[in-house]
Amino acid sequence: MGVGLDRPAQWGWKVRVLENPESVRLKKLISEGAGAGIYPGAVLLAAWKGKIVFFEAAGYQSTRPRKLPMKRDTIFDLASLTKPLATALAMMSLVDRRQLDLDRPLGGILSFGGLGEKGSITPRQLLSHCSGLPAWRPFYLHLVHFLPDVRKRLLREQILGLPLEYPPGTRAVYSDPGFMLLEWVVEEAAGEALPTFLERHFYGPLGLRRTFLGGFPQAPEGVGLEDIAPTEECPWRRKILRGEVHDENAYALGGYSGHAGLFGTAEEVYVLLDMLRGHYLGVRKDFFEPETVRLFFERQETVKGNTWALGWDTPSTEHSSAGGLFSKKSVGHLGFTGTSVWMDLEKDVIVVFLTNRIHPSRKNEKIREFRPVIHNAVMEALGQN
C-alpha cells in the first residue's frame, strides 16, 4: 500500500508505509465509518518515530448539495484544535521568548480596566481550564446586533462581567471564554493580532499553505470553497456552512477567536505536531527551547483529577478518546466538528483524525464511540498494544 505524497521539499520526512494486515484494517475501518454514518468522510494520518506510516481518505467531503469525494488534502474546520494549534502555540512562543509569565495575573498583563476578580486569574489557569470561567455562553446572540469592528471589545466586556463559577485554581471546567481571553493576552504581549503572529512565526516559516484562521474571505490565495469540507446545515444562518467557521461565537467575532476558527489539512496539522515533537525530544531548537514544549505538555495537577496540560489534554483513565493503548505521556485535543489529534510522547506515535461528522447535522454523535476504536487500531497496527 503506497501513499505517494506530494509535499514541499522543506518538510523532508520519509514515508515508511505499513504493509501488515492491520494497516488494511485501518483503511477498512475509516471506510466503514463513512458507510455507517459516523461521518460523511474522514482523513486519517498516522506517524511513528517521525515517519508517516498511514495516510488515507475515505467517504465524502460533502453530501449536500452534491456529493464530493474526500481527499487527503481536504481542508477542515478544525474547531477547538484552534486552542492547541493556534492560541497555545502563540502562548508557548511568548513564554519561550520571555515576553510572558504564565503565573503573572491578568491585572498585570491586560491594559483594559475593570478586570475586577478576573484580574487575579493567570494565563496558566486559563490554559489549563481552571480559571473559574464558565464552559460556554451564547455571546453571538448579542454581538450580531453591533457593527463587526466593535464586537471583540464588547465580547471582552461581557466576559469580564461574567461571575466566576468557582474560585480560580480549585476546579477544572473546559472553557471557551477562557481561550477567548487568551487571544487578548497574545495581542497585549505580542503587540499584534493572533493570525499575524502565527503566520509570521509558524505557519509561514513551516510552509503551511492551507492553514489559516477565519475561513473566507481570509483564506489564502488559491484556496477555493470546494477545497473545504462543509459542516452543518446551520438552523441559525439557514444554510450549509462551507468555508465559514461553524462556531457561532467565532463567526460573530469575524471568523475566529482564541477558541475556534482555525482551518487546515491533515498533513499540515501533522507538520505542526511533528515540529512540536522534535522540540519535545530535543532534536530541534529552531522554534522553542525543548524545556518550553515539555512544560506545555505537562499535566497541571494542582487541581485534583485535572487531565489538562497547557492548552492540551491528556488521556483520562477511563473512556479516553485516545483509546486504551496510548501511554500516560500523551497529549491531544478534540474539535466539535469531528476533528482530533493525539501524540504519544513515549511511544513516539502521532495520529491526526479529521472528519466532518456534523455535516449536515451536529446531532450525529456516533464518533464518540468510534474514536477510541480507530486509535486502538493504529496502535495495534504499529505493534504498540
Backbone hydrogen bonds in HBPLUS format (Angstrom, degrees):
<---DONOR---> <-ACCEPTOR-->    atom                        ^
c    i                          cat <-CA-CA->   ^        H-A-AA   ^      H-
h    n   atom  resd res      DA  || num        DHA   H-A  angle D-A-AA Bond
n    s   type  num  typ     dist DA aas  dist angle  dist       angle   num
A0011-TRP N   A0008-PRO O   3.09 MM   3  5.93 163.5  2.12 123.5 128.0     1
A0016-ARG N   A0052-ILE O   3.07 MM  36  6.16 142.7  2.22 145.7 156.5     2
A0018-LEU N   A0053-VAL O   3.26 MM  35  5.54 163.9  2.29 143.4 138.6     3
A0023-SER N   A0020-ASN O   3.02 MM   3  5.64 140.1  2.19 116.0 125.5     4
A0024-VAL N   A0021-PRO O   3.13 MM   3  5.18 122.1  2.48  96.3 110.5     5
A0025-ARG N   A0021-PRO O   3.03 MM   4  6.39 147.9  2.13 143.1 152.7     6
A0026-LEU N   A0022-GLU O   2.94 MM   4  6.29 143.0  2.08 141.5 151.1     7
A0027-LYS N   A0023-SER O   3.22 MM   4  6.56 160.8  2.26 146.6 149.4     8
A0028-LYS N   A0024-VAL O   3.01 MM   4  6.26 158.0  2.06 147.5 154.1     9
A0029-LEU N   A0025-ARG O   2.76 MM   4  5.94 151.6  1.84 148.5 156.6    10
A0030-ILE N   A0026-LEU O   3.09 MM   4  6.42 164.6  2.11 157.9 158.9    11
A0031-SER N   A0027-LYS O   3.22 MM   4  6.36 151.0  2.31 141.0 149.0    12
A0032-GLU N   A0028-LYS O   2.81 MM   4  6.00 153.6  1.88 148.4 156.5    13
A0033-GLY N   A0029-LEU O   2.86 MM   4  6.10 147.4  1.97 147.2 156.3    14
A0034-ALA N   A0030-ILE O   3.33 MM   4  6.56 149.3  2.43 134.7 140.7    15
A0035-GLY N   A0031-SER O   2.98 MM   4  6.29 161.1  2.02 148.1 153.8    16
A0036-ALA N   A0032-GLU O   2.80 MM   4  5.92 142.4  1.94 147.9 157.1    17
A0038-ILE N   A0033-GLY O   2.96 MM   5  5.26 148.1  2.06 169.0 166.8    18
A0037-GLY N   A0034-ALA O   3.15 MM   3  5.31 161.7  2.19 106.6 111.8    19
A0060-TYR N   A0040-PRO O   2.80 MM  20  5.19 164.6  1.82 117.5 119.2    20
A0042-ALA N   A0058-ALA O   2.93 MM  16  5.43 153.4  2.00 146.5 151.9    21
A0058-ALA N   A0042-ALA O   2.90 MM  16  5.43 150.5  1.99 157.9 161.7    22
A0043-VAL N   A0354-LEU O   2.84 MM 311  5.29 150.3  1.92 151.8 161.3    23
A0354-LEU N   A0043-VAL O   2.98 MM 311  5.29 161.7  2.01 159.7 160.5    24
A0044-LEU N   A0056-GLU O   2.93 MM  12  5.59 162.4  1.96 165.8 170.7    25
A0056-GLU N   A0044-LEU O   3.04 MM  12  5.59 154.9  2.11 153.5 158.3    26
A0045-LEU N   A0352-VAL O   2.91 MM 307  5.12 164.2  1.94 154.5 158.8    27
A0352-VAL N   A0045-LEU O   2.83 MM 307  5.12 169.5  1.84 158.2 161.9    28
A0046-ALA N   A0054-PHE O   2.82 MM   8  5.07 160.0  1.86 143.6 147.1    29
A0053-VAL N   A0046-ALA O   2.86 MM   7  5.84 162.9  1.88 147.7 153.5    30
A0054-PHE N   A0046-ALA O   3.24 MM   8  5.07 146.5  2.36 146.9 141.5    31
A0047-ALA N   A0350-ILE O   2.84 MM 303  5.09 156.2  1.90 150.5 155.7    32
A0350-ILE N   A0047-ALA O   2.95 MM 303  5.09 161.2  1.99 141.0 145.0    33
A0048-TRP N   A0051-LYS O   2.89 MM   3  5.41 155.2  1.95 150.1 148.5    34
A0051-LYS N   A0048-TRP O   3.20 MM   3  5.41 152.5  2.28 105.4 113.3    35
A0049-LYS N   A0348-ASP O   2.88 MM 299  5.22 168.0  1.90 157.0 161.0    36
A0070-MET N   A0059-GLY O   2.99 MM  11  5.68 172.1  1.99 129.6 127.7    37
A0061-GLN N   A0068-LEU O   2.82 MM   7  5.74 141.8  1.97 146.0 158.6    38
A0068-LEU N   A0062-SER O   3.08 MM   6  5.31 149.8  2.17 138.2 139.8    39
A0074-THR N   A0071-LYS O   3.13 MM   3  5.23 163.2  2.16 112.3 112.3    40
A0075-ILE N   A0227-ASP O   2.84 MM 152  5.95 178.1  1.84 161.1 161.4    41
A0229-ALA N   A0075-ILE O   2.84 MM 154  6.13 161.7  1.87 171.2 173.7    42
A0076-PHE N   A0264-GLY O   2.85 MM 188  5.49 173.8  1.86 143.7 143.5    43
A0264-GLY N   A0076-PHE O   3.07 MM 188  5.49 151.9  2.15 144.7 153.3    44
A0078-LEU N   A0262-LEU O   2.86 MM 184  5.57 148.0  1.96 151.5 161.6    45
A0081-LEU N   A0078-LEU O   3.05 MM   3  5.41 166.4  2.07 133.2 133.7    46
A0082-THR N   A0079-ALA O   3.03 MM   3  6.05 161.6  2.07 124.5 129.4    47
A0083-LYS N   A0080-SER O   3.00 MM   3  5.50 148.8  2.10 108.9 115.7    48
A0085-LEU N   A0081-LEU O   2.98 MM   4  5.93 162.9  2.01 155.9 160.5    49
A0086-ALA N   A0082-THR O   2.94 MM   4  5.06 127.4  2.22 134.3 136.0    50
A0087-THR N   A0082-THR O   3.12 MM   5  6.53 151.0  2.21 156.3 164.3    51
A0088-ALA N   A0083-LYS O   2.74 MM   5  5.87 165.9  1.76 169.0 174.1    52
A0090-ALA N   A0086-ALA O   2.96 MM   4  6.17 155.3  2.02 148.9 154.8    53
A0091-MET N   A0087-THR O   2.93 MM   4  6.24 159.6  1.97 150.1 156.3    54
A0092-MET N   A0088-ALA O   2.79 MM   4  5.94 155.6  1.84 146.5 153.1    55
A0093-SER N   A0089-LEU O   3.10 MM   4  6.35 152.5  2.18 142.7 149.4    56
A0094-LEU N   A0090-ALA O   2.99 MM   4  6.31 158.4  2.04 151.3 156.9    57
A0095-VAL N   A0091-MET O   2.92 MM   4  6.16 156.1  1.98 153.1 159.4    58
A0096-ASP N   A0092-MET O   2.94 MM   4  6.08 158.4  1.99 144.7 151.2    59
A0097-ARG N   A0093-SER O   2.93 MM   4  6.14 144.0  2.06 145.2 154.7    60
A0099-GLN N   A0094-LEU O   2.83 MM   5  5.08 151.1  1.92 165.7 163.6    61
A0098-ARG N   A0095-VAL O   3.06 MM   3  5.04 159.1  2.10 105.3 110.8    62
A0104-ARG N   A0101-ASP O   3.18 MM   3  5.38 170.8  2.19 114.0 115.5    63
A0124-ARG N   A0102-LEU O   2.98 MM  22  5.02 153.3  2.05 148.7 140.2    64
A0108-GLY N   A0105-PRO O   2.90 MM   3  5.65 157.9  1.95 121.3 127.6    65
A0106-LEU N   A0121-ILE O   2.79 MM  15  5.80 150.8  1.88 165.9 170.9    66
A0109-ILE N   A0106-LEU O   2.89 MM   3  4.91 159.5  1.93 107.3 114.2    67
A0110-LEU N   A0106-LEU O   2.87 MM   4  5.77 169.6  1.88 162.1 163.4    68
A0107-GLY N   A0119-GLY O   2.92 MM  12  4.18 158.7  1.96 129.3 122.8    69
A0118-LYS N   A0115-LEU O   2.99 MM   3  5.27 138.8  2.17 143.2 136.5    70
A0119-GLY N   A0116-GLY O   3.05 MM   3  5.66 159.3  2.10 115.2 121.6    71
A0120-SER N   A0117-GLU O   3.47 MM   3  6.10 169.0  2.49 112.4 115.0    72
A0121-ILE N   A0118-LYS O   3.11 MM   3  5.43 157.7  2.16 111.1 117.8    73
A0125-GLN N   A0122-THR O   3.09 MM   3  5.28 119.0  2.48 101.0 114.8    74
A0126-LEU N   A0122-THR O   3.11 MM   4  6.50 153.4  2.19 149.9 157.7    75
A0127-LEU N   A0123-PRO O   2.87 MM   4  6.05 165.7  1.89 156.4 159.7    76
A0128-SER N   A0124-ARG O   3.04 MM   4  6.16 142.8  2.18 142.6 152.0    77
A0130-CYS N   A0125-GLN O   2.92 MM   5  5.05 169.3  1.94 151.4 152.6    78
A0129-HIS N   A0126-LEU O   3.32 MM   3  5.18 166.6  2.33 104.3 106.0    79
A0311-GLY N   A0127-LEU O   3.00 MM 184  4.87 147.2  2.11 126.6 122.3    80
A0173-VAL N   A0129-HIS O   2.80 MM  44  5.53 142.5  1.94 160.1 169.5    81
A0169-GLY N   A0130-CYS O   2.75 MM  39  5.20 160.1  1.78 156.7 163.6    82
A0165-GLU N   A0132-GLY O   2.73 MM  33  5.32 160.5  1.76 165.2 158.3    83
A0176-ASP N   A0135-ALA O   2.96 MM  41  5.88 171.3  1.97 147.4 144.5    84
A0139-PHE N   A0137-ARG O   2.90 MM   2  5.61 137.2  2.08 104.0  91.8    85
A0141-LEU N   A0138-PRO O   3.25 MM   3  6.02 150.9  2.34 119.4 124.7    86
A0142-HIS N   A0139-PHE O   3.04 MM   3  5.74 145.4  2.16 120.0 128.0    87
A0143-LEU N   A0139-PHE O   3.05 MM   4  6.22 168.0  2.07 151.2 155.1    88
A0144-VAL N   A0140-TYR O   3.11 MM   4  5.82 167.3  2.12 148.1 147.9    89
A0145-HIS N   A0142-HIS O   3.34 MM   3  6.05 165.2  2.36 117.9 122.3    90
A0146-PHE N   A0143-LEU O   2.95 MM   3  5.67 161.9  1.99 129.7 130.9    91
A0150-VAL N   A0147-LEU O   3.15 MM   3  5.94 170.2  2.16 127.1 130.2    92
A0151-ARG N   A0148-PRO O   3.28 MM   3  5.38 160.2  2.33 107.0 112.8    93
A0154-LEU N   A0150-VAL O   3.08 MM   4  6.32 160.4  2.12 151.0 156.9    94
A0155-LEU N   A0151-ARG O   2.77 MM   4  5.99 154.9  1.83 150.2 157.6    95
A0156-ARG N   A0152-LYS O   3.02 MM   4  6.21 163.1  2.04 149.3 152.7    96
A0157-GLU N   A0153-ARG O   3.08 MM   4  6.35 152.6  2.16 145.5 153.0    97
A0158-GLN N   A0154-LEU O   2.91 MM   4  6.18 152.4  1.99 146.7 154.7    98
A0158-GLN N   A0155-LEU O   3.03 MM   3  4.99 112.7  2.50  92.3 108.7    99
A0159-ILE N   A0155-LEU O   2.86 MM   4  6.21 158.9  1.91 156.9 162.2   100
A0160-LEU N   A0156-ARG O   3.00 MM   4  6.12 162.0  2.03 145.0 150.2   101
A0161-GLY N   A0157-GLU O   3.03 MM   4  6.17 127.7  2.31 134.3 147.9   102
A0161-GLY N   A0158-GLN O   3.08 MM   3  5.00 131.8  2.32  92.3 106.1   103
A0162-LEU N   A0159-ILE O   3.09 MM   3  5.23 156.8  2.14 104.1 111.3   104
A0170-THR N   A0167-PRO O   3.21 MM   3  5.89 139.4  2.38 150.2 148.6   105
A0179-PHE N   A0176-ASP O   2.96 MM   3  5.37 123.9  2.28 109.6 123.0   106
A0180-MET N   A0176-ASP O   3.00 MM   4  6.37 139.6  2.17 148.9 161.1   107
A0181-LEU N   A0177-PRO O   3.03 MM   4  6.33 149.8  2.12 147.2 153.6   108
A0182-LEU N   A0178-GLY O   3.13 MM   4  6.45 140.0  2.29 131.7 143.0   109
A0183-GLU N   A0179-PHE O   3.23 MM   4  6.46 141.3  2.39 137.1 144.0   110
A0184-TRP N   A0181-LEU O   3.00 MM   3  5.15 119.0  2.38  99.6 114.4   111
A0185-VAL N   A0181-LEU O   3.00 MM   4  6.43 147.3  2.11 144.3 154.3   112
A0186-VAL N   A0182-LEU O   2.91 MM   4  6.21 159.3  1.95 152.2 156.2   113
A0187-GLU N   A0183-GLU O   3.04 MM   4  6.35 160.8  2.08 147.8 152.7   114
A0188-GLU N   A0184-TRP O   2.98 MM   4  6.27 161.2  2.01 152.2 156.7   115
A0189-ALA N   A0185-VAL O   2.91 MM   4  6.08 168.2  1.93 156.6 159.8   116
A0190-ALA N   A0186-VAL O   2.78 MM   4  5.67 161.3  1.81 154.4 159.9   117
A0191-GLY N   A0187-GLU O   2.78 MM   4  5.27 141.6  1.93 132.9 142.9   118
A0197-PHE N   A0193-ALA O   2.99 MM   4  6.22 163.4  2.02 159.8 165.0   119
A0198-LEU N   A0194-LEU O   3.00 MM   4  6.17 168.2  2.01 159.7 162.1   120
A0199-GLU N   A0195-PRO O   2.96 MM   4  6.07 163.6  1.99 149.5 154.2   121
A0200-ARG N   A0196-THR O   3.01 MM   4  6.07 157.9  2.06 146.1 152.3   122
A0201-HIS N   A0197-PHE O   2.95 MM   4  6.04 157.6  2.00 150.1 156.2   123
A0202-PHE N   A0198-LEU O   2.81 MM   4  5.34 153.0  1.88 142.8 149.3   124
A0203-TYR N   A0198-LEU O   2.92 MM   5  6.05 143.6  2.05 138.3 146.3   125
A0204-GLY N   A0199-GLU O   2.91 MM   5  5.01 144.8  2.03 124.9 133.8   126
A0206-LEU N   A0202-PHE O   2.89 MM   4  5.87 151.8  1.97 157.3 164.9   127
A0208-LEU N   A0203-TYR O   2.90 MM   5  5.09 155.1  1.96 163.8 163.0   128
A0207-GLY N   A0204-GLY O   2.95 MM   3  5.23 159.9  1.99 113.7 120.2   129
A0212-PHE N   A0263-PHE O   3.01 MM  51  5.37 151.3  2.10 137.8 146.2   130
A0263-PHE N   A0212-PHE O   2.78 MM  51  5.37 158.2  1.82 157.8 165.2   131
A0214-GLY N   A0261-GLY O   2.83 MM  47  5.16 164.0  1.85 146.4 150.7   132
A0218-GLN N   A0215-GLY O   2.74 MM   3  5.56 119.8  2.11 131.9 141.2   133
A0216-PHE N   A0243-GLY O   2.80 MM  27  5.57 166.4  1.82 157.8 160.2   134
A0223-VAL N   A0220-PRO O   3.22 MM   3  5.89 160.8  2.26 138.7 138.9   135
A0227-ASP N   A0224-GLY O   2.98 MM   3  5.40 159.9  2.02 114.0 120.3   136
A0228-ILE N   A0225-LEU O   3.05 MM   3  5.55 164.5  2.08 116.3 121.3   137
A0231-THR N   A0241-LEU O   2.82 MM  10  5.44 158.2  1.87 153.8 161.3   138
A0241-LEU N   A0232-GLU O   2.93 MM   9  5.77 161.1  1.96 152.0 154.9   139
A0233-GLU N   A0360-PRO O   2.88 MM 127  5.16 167.4  1.89 133.4 130.1   140
A0234-CYS N   A0239-LYS O   2.82 MM   5  5.57 133.3  2.04 154.1 143.4   141
A0238-ARG N   A0234-CYS O   2.69 MM   4  5.36 125.6  1.98 139.1 152.9   142
A0251-TYR N   A0247-ASP O   2.92 MM   4  6.14 154.0  1.99 150.3 158.5   143
A0252-ALA N   A0248-GLU O   3.00 MM   4  6.25 161.1  2.03 150.9 154.8   144
A0253-LEU N   A0249-ASN O   3.18 MM   4  6.37 132.4  2.42 137.4 149.6   145
A0253-LEU N   A0250-ALA O   3.14 MM   3  5.08 132.7  2.37  94.0 107.1   146
A0255-GLY N   A0250-ALA O   2.81 MM   5  5.14 147.1  1.92 149.1 145.0   147
A0254-GLY N   A0251-TYR O   3.11 MM   3  5.44 159.3  2.16 117.1 117.3   148
A0257-SER N   A0260-ALA O   2.93 MM   3  5.67 151.3  2.02 170.9 171.1   149
A0269-VAL N   A0265-THR O   2.95 MM   4  6.11 152.1  2.03 148.8 156.8   150
A0270-TYR N   A0266-ALA O   2.96 MM   4  6.18 152.6  2.03 143.3 151.2   151
A0271-VAL N   A0267-GLU O   2.96 MM   4  6.34 144.2  2.09 141.2 151.0   152
A0272-LEU N   A0268-GLU O   3.28 MM   4  6.58 157.3  2.33 143.9 147.3   153
A0273-LEU N   A0269-VAL O   3.02 MM   4  6.37 162.0  2.05 151.8 157.0   154
A0274-ASP N   A0270-TYR O   2.72 MM   4  5.86 165.5  1.74 160.8 164.3   155
A0275-MET N   A0271-VAL O   2.98 MM   4  6.13 148.7  2.08 142.5 150.8   156
A0276-LEU N   A0272-LEU O   3.08 MM   4  6.40 160.0  2.12 148.8 153.3   157
A0277-ARG N   A0273-LEU O   2.81 MM   4  6.06 157.1  1.86 150.1 157.5   158
A0278-GLY N   A0274-ASP O   2.96 MM   4  6.13 158.8  2.01 145.1 149.6   159
A0279-HIS N   A0275-MET O   3.23 MM   4  6.57 150.5  2.32 145.2 152.3   160
A0280-TYR N   A0276-LEU O   2.87 MM   4  6.13 161.1  1.91 154.4 160.3   161
A0281-LEU N   A0277-ARG O   2.93 MM   4  6.16 158.1  1.98 155.4 160.6   162
A0283-VAL N   A0278-GLY O   2.91 MM   5  5.31 137.9  2.08 162.3 163.9   163
A0282-GLY N   A0279-HIS O   3.01 MM   3  4.85 141.4  2.17  94.5 106.4   164
A0292-THR N   A0289-GLU O   2.95 MM   3  5.58 141.3  2.10 119.6 129.3   165
A0294-ARG N   A0290-PRO O   3.02 MM   4  6.30 164.7  2.05 156.7 161.5   166
A0295-LEU N   A0291-GLU O   2.96 MM   4  6.07 145.5  2.09 137.5 146.4   167
A0296-PHE N   A0292-THR O   3.12 MM   4  6.46 158.2  2.17 148.9 153.4   168
A0297-PHE N   A0293-VAL O   3.03 MM   4  6.25 138.5  2.21 145.9 157.5   169
A0298-GLU N   A0295-LEU O   3.24 MM   3  5.35 162.8  2.27 106.0 110.8   170
A0310-LEU N   A0296-PHE O   3.04 MM  14  4.76 162.8  2.07 143.7 144.6   171
A0300-GLN N   A0308-TRP O   2.87 MM   8  6.04 175.9  1.87 147.2 148.1   172
A0306-ASN N   A0303-VAL O   3.10 MM   3  5.57 160.5  2.14 137.8 136.7   173
A0314-THR N   A0307-THR O   3.08 MM   7  5.40 118.6  2.48 130.9 147.1   174
A0309-ALA N   A0312-TRP O   2.73 MM   3  5.07 164.8  1.76 151.7 155.7   175
A0313-ASP N   A0332-GLY O   2.84 MM  19  5.24 167.7  1.86 165.1 161.7   176
A0332-GLY N   A0313-ASP O   2.93 MM  19  5.24 148.4  2.03 135.4 140.8   177
A0323-GLY N   A0320-SER O   3.04 MM   3  5.39 163.2  2.07 112.8 116.5   178
A0345-LEU N   A0329-LYS O   2.77 MM  16  5.56 141.4  1.92 151.4 163.1   179
A0331-VAL N   A0343-MET O   2.92 MM  12  5.36 151.6  2.00 147.7 155.2   180
A0343-MET N   A0331-VAL O   2.76 MM  12  5.36 158.6  1.80 163.8 171.4   181
A0333-HIS N   A0341-VAL O   2.97 MM   8  5.60 147.8  2.07 150.6 155.0   182
A0341-VAL N   A0333-HIS O   3.04 MM   8  5.60 154.1  2.10 158.1 164.0   183
A0335-GLY N   A0339-THR O   2.73 MM   4  4.75 145.6  1.85 147.4 139.2   184
A0338-GLY N   A0335-GLY O   3.00 MM   3  5.72 166.7  2.02 124.7 129.0   185
A0339-THR N   A0335-GLY O   3.33 MM   4  4.75 140.0  2.50 115.5 125.0   186
A0355-THR N   A0338-GLY O   3.05 MM  17  4.91 133.0  2.28 114.8 127.1   187
A0340-SER N   A0353-PHE O   2.95 MM  13  5.35 125.6  2.25 135.7 150.8   188
A0353-PHE N   A0340-SER O   3.02 MM  13  5.35 169.2  2.03 150.3 153.5   189
A0342-TRP N   A0351-VAL O   2.98 MM   9  5.32 153.9  2.05 149.8 156.8   190
A0351-VAL N   A0342-TRP O   2.82 MM   9  5.32 161.4  1.86 162.3 167.2   191
A0344-ASP N   A0349-VAL O   2.70 MM   5  5.02 159.7  1.74 153.0 159.3   192
A0348-ASP N   A0344-ASP O   2.84 MM   4  5.40 118.7  2.22 131.8 145.7   193
A0349-VAL N   A0344-ASP O   3.11 MM   5  5.02 147.2  2.22 131.1 140.4   194
A0359-HIS N   A0356-ASN O   2.94 MM   3  5.71 160.8  1.98 132.5 133.7   195
A0364-ASN N   A0361-SER O   3.47 MM   3  6.22 173.6  2.48 116.0 117.7   196
A0368-ARG N   A0365-GLU O   3.27 MM   3  6.12 164.9  2.29 122.2 125.2   197
A0369-GLU N   A0366-LYS O   3.30 MM   3  6.07 138.4  2.49 119.0 125.0   198
A0371-ARG N   A0367-ILE O   2.92 MM   4  5.90 159.4  1.97 160.7 159.1   199
A0373-VAL N   A0370-PHE O   3.01 MM   3  5.16 117.7  2.41 102.5 118.5   200
A0374-ILE N   A0370-PHE O   3.04 MM   4  6.37 159.6  2.08 162.9 168.2   201
A0375-HIS N   A0371-ARG O   3.04 MM   4  6.28 162.0  2.08 158.8 164.0   202
A0376-ASN N   A0372-PRO O   2.94 MM   4  6.03 157.3  1.99 145.8 152.0   203
A0377-ALA N   A0373-VAL O   2.96 MM   4  6.13 153.1  2.03 144.5 152.4   204
A0378-VAL N   A0374-ILE O   3.03 MM   4  6.28 149.5  2.13 143.3 150.3   205
A0379-MET N   A0375-HIS O   3.16 MM   4  6.41 168.1  2.18 148.9 151.2   206
A0380-GLU N   A0376-ASN O   2.92 MM   4  6.15 155.8  1.98 149.8 156.9   207
A0381-ALA N   A0377-ALA O   2.94 MM   4  6.10 153.0  2.01 144.4 151.6   208
A0382-LEU N   A0378-VAL O   3.07 MM   4  6.37 137.7  2.26 144.6 156.1   209
A0382-LEU N   A0379-MET O   3.19 MM   3  5.09 128.6  2.47  91.8 105.2   210
A0384-GLN N   A0379-MET O   2.75 MM   5  4.95 164.6  1.78 157.4 152.1   211
A0383-GLY N   A0380-GLU O   3.04 MM   3  4.94 157.2  2.09 100.9 107.8   212
